[in-house]
Amino acid sequence: MTIHYAIIVAGGTGSRMGSDVPKQFMPLNGLPVMMHTLLAFQRSKCTPHLVLVLHPSMQEQWRLLCNTHHFQVQHSLVAGGESRFESVRNGLEAIRLMGGAASGALIAVHDAVRPLINPDLIDLLYAEAARTGNAALAVPSSNSVRIEQLDGSGTFSYPREKVHLMQTPQTFRATDLFQAYERPEDSTCTDDASVVEKTGIPITLVPGDACNIKITFPEDLLIAERLLTIRRSGSSPDYAQ
C-alpha cells in the first residue's frame, strides 16, 4: 500500500502584501489562507499525512487561529528554516521520523499560499508520480517570451510554447526526494523539481490550473475571493469552503 505525505511550506512575512500579517494567515472568505490549503489536501482521495512547515515565531499564532476557527484538520507542525530549501528539508526529516523514507512512499510539496488547489489535481499528481517517479504542475506561457543574454548584452525572443510556468504541488517518489535534499543547497534551484533534476532525474510535467494562484500581492487575495465565490455558486466544483 502506497503511503502519501504532503509537505506544506508556509514561509513569507507578508512584506509584499503591505501588511504586518503573514500572507498565509490573511483572511480568505472567513478562514486564513493556509486553512483552505490544508482542507484541499484533506478532501483529496489520497488524504496524505500533512506536514506543515512554519517558522517557529509564527507557530503560536497558528495554534491560536486553529482554536479560534475550530480547525481540526490533522497535521504535524514542523519548524521552518531560513530558506525554502531548509524548510523542505526539515519537513522531510519529520517524514523520515514517521517512517516515510521507505521505498514506495510518495511526497507532495506545496506552497501554503496556493489555497485554491483542486483536490482532483492532488490525486492526479500522486497517481502520475507513482507511475513515472515524479509529477509537477505547470501551465504554458500565454505571453510572448524574451530571454536576457547571459552577458547582459541584450535579449532574444523565445517560443512561448516551449515555456512552462511551474506551480505546486510537485510530487515525488520519497527515495528520490530524500536523495535530492541530501545535496548542498543551490540558489539556482527555485522549486523542488529543479532540486530533484540536479540529481539527473527527468521531471514529468502535468497540466496545471490557472485558478491555482499563489497569494503574493493584495490583488491576488481579491482574485482568490472571487474564484471561491464562483465555486460556491455552482459554476465550478466546490473544492474550498
Buried (B, 14 or more C-beta within 10 A) or exposed (E): EEBBBBBBBBBBBBEEBEBEEBBBBBEBBEBBBBBBBBBBBBBBEBBBBBBBBBBEEBBEBBEEBBEEEEBEBEBBBBBBBEEBBBBBBBBBBBBEEBEBBEEEBBBBBBBBBBBBBBBBBBBBBBBBBBEEBBBBBBBEBEEEBEEEEEEEEEEEEEEBEEBBEBBBBBBBBBBBBBBBBEEEBEEEBEBBBBBBBEEEBEBBBBEBBEBBBBBBEEEBBEBBEEBBEEBEEEEEEEBBE
